[in-house]
């Protein structure tokens, strides 16, 4: 994880192939997963879920507002 993901917009890229997904942040490859990755194409979806974890997403304190800002989204099918 990057230390400063909350104070600036970042560019995230996900490259899906059957059985494999690669994650990029600001153009740099951060992770490649090959387990539990769908083999069939699906719809693209963006959402925001609380985790109640201090290490990812923060505590889900009732009454605390949460914000998820998205500046733009693009989908480019692979040839």
Secondary structure, 3 states (H helix, E strand, C coil): CCCCCCCCCCCEEEEEECCEEEEEECCEEEEEECCCCCCCCCCCCCCCCCCCECCCCECCCCCCCCCCCCCCCCCCCCC
